[in-house]
Amino acid sequence: MKKLFLMLFAVATTASVSAQTVVESKTFDNFYIGVNGGVATKATGRAWFENMNSNLGLRVGRYFTPVFGLALESNVYFSNKPYPSIGTFVRTMNTSLLGTVNLSNWFGGYKGEPRLFEVSALYGFGWGHVFGTPSDVTSDNTLTSKAAVDFAFNLGKSKAWQIYIEPAMIWTLASNDLRPDNNVQYDIDEAGFQVNVGFIYKFKNSNGTHNFKIAELRDQSEIDALNAKINDLRGNLNDKDAQLSAKDRQIADLQKALDECNNKPAPEYKKPATVTNLQPTVLFRQGKSVVDKAQYAPIELIAQYMKNHPEAKVEIKGYASPEGSAARNQQLSEERAAAVKKILVNKYKIAADRLTTKGCGATDELFEQVEFNRVATFNDNTK
């Protein structure tokens, strides 16, 4: 029993160390299932190769860390050499709960995936049952213990499959009535030697692999840098909150001012005094009476003025610059005044009887810049 406690202490120490280097597994991670089979013989008193018993077994287990695990195993034996058969197909059965220790990972460390070749130790207790016992035997059950070493090969790209060779010793600790005493003890004369070959399939884990993954640990300097960045972001967020509060107050002040403006009574409309000379003028190119698109803005201002003053009547005067003959300049001035009237009537829907035109011929007195005198001007002739 002393050896058992020492082994359990070593396993617990290993589990605590390895747990710091791998990602914590979830409840249903790192399970496996497998089958095994081989031969067994009595450890002492008989020729091994003449008294081999064949067996088959099923093993289900889980790795809690890359070093420590538990397995439940059950094997059936098809003969009972060197003792005579009593006629049953299955002569004995042994079911064990085994602790497993991966010695390769214990001493060599876990590198992020299983090695191609690994060595593991197994130890535990079980229940043995003998089928077809004589009628004078009152008990056919017994307490057993198993110790084994697995020489395992991990196969495949994902290391999901494992094949192992396992030499083992199995002791009968507390005998049935076939033994002369009932003491619980490890006795080589009450033990069997067994060699099995097994296959294991490791189920896929939540981490996307069939095995443990190394934890991505960060050093303290990196953690400090991340904390500093978080604090900077928090400071920026506080500044933004203060700016938003200031904007909210500004919006509230503007809204208050707008409400006050909306609540003021509208100013009493006073009809403006009669305007004689209206400021907008329409410029023309030399020798042309066609209104450029860019000159529609002053015409639109006159149209808006006449719509706002339904009683207004406007005279349009056309002018030409001094270049050319007097007759041609007179014709140009008349055509320019008529072109502006046509736009006011057709585009802006001003009644034609509210508009009069006059060609004033050539002049250089309206504007100091000579070419600025190629214009049409507006006068309000309302009486």
Residue, then its C-alpha position, 0 to 999 in steps of 0.5 A: m500500500k505504501k507504493l500506492f500512496l507514493m504513486l498517487f502523490a507523484v501523480a497529483t504533483t504532476a497533474s498540478v504542474s501540467a495543468q499550468t501549461v495546457v488549456e483547461s479541458k471541458t467536461f467531455d474533452n480528452f475521452y478515448i475508447g479502445v480494445n485490446g487482446g493478448v495472452a496471460t499465464k500464471a506468474t509462478g509454478r508453471a511453464w509460461f509458454e505451455n499455459m497461455n490463456s487468450n483474452l480480449g478487453l475493452r478500455v474507456g478512459r479520459y486524460f485529465t492532463p497530459v500526464f494524468g488520467l483514469a481508465l476503466e478496463s474489462n477483460v475476459y479470459f477464454s481458458n484457465k490453464p494450467y487448471p482444467s476447463i469446466g466447460t464455459f466459453v469464458r472462464t474468468m473476467n477481470t474489471s479494473l479502474l486504473g490510474t494512468v501516468n504518461l511518463s514521457n510527458w512527465f519527464g520530457g514535458y508536453k510539446g503541444e501534441p503527443r510524441l510518436f512514441e510514449v511510455s505510460a504506467l498504469y496501476g489500479f484495483g479491480w474485481g475478478h469473477v470466475f465462471g463455472t466454479p464447483s458447487d462446494v465453493t461459496s464465492d466466485n468473486t475476488l479483489t484484484s490489482k493490476a500494474a502495467v506499462d504501455f509502450a505506445f505509438n501515436l498514429g496519423k496526422s492528428k494523432a487520434w489513433q494509438i497502438y500500444i504493447e502492454p506487459a502487465m502483472i495482475w494480482t489476486l489480493a483477496s481470494n475466493d474459497l479456492r485459496p486456503d487463506n483470505n488475507v489481502q496481500y500482494d503474493i507473486d504466487e497468486a499473480g499472473f503475467q499478461v502481454n496485450v496489444g491494444f488500439i485506442y481512438k481519442f475523440k475530438n475535443s472542443n479545441g478542434t484537435h484530438n489532444f491537449k493544446i498548449a496555453e497561449l501565455r502572455d508575459q507580464s510586460e505584455i499584460d502591462a502594455l495592454n492594461a496601459k492601452i485600456n487605461d488610455l482608451r478609458g481616458n479618451l472615452n471620458d474626454k469624449d463624454a465631456q465633449l458630448s455633454a458640452k455639445d448637448r448644452q450648446i444644442a440646448d442653448l441653440q434650440k432655446a434661442l430658436d424657440e424664442c425666435n419662433n415665438k416672436p410675432a412676425p414683423e408688420y409688413k411695410k410696402p417698400a418705397t417705389v424703386t426707380n432704378l433696379q440694380p440687376t443688369v444683364l451683360f452681353r457679348q460683343g455684337k450679340s443679343v443672345v442672353d448667356k445662361a450665366q446671365y439668367a440670375p439677374i433676370e430671375l431677380i427681376a422676375q421675383y421682384m415683379k411677383n412680390h410687387p404685382e403692381a410693378k411695371v418695369e422698363i427694360k433698356g438695352y445698350a451697346s458699346p461705342e464700337g461699330s456703326a450707330a445704326r448697328n448699335q441701335q439695332l443691338s440695343e433694341e434686340r437685347a432689351a427684347a431678348v430679356k423681355k422674352i425670357l421674363v415672359n416665357k420662362y418666368k411667366i411675367a405678363a407682357d403688358r407689365l414690361t416695356t422695352k427701349g433701345c438706347g443705342a451706343t453709350d460709354e457713360l454707364f460704366e467706366q469699363v467700356e465692355f460693361n456698357r453692352v447691357a440691359t438695365f431695368n427701371d420700375n416705371t410704376k406710377 
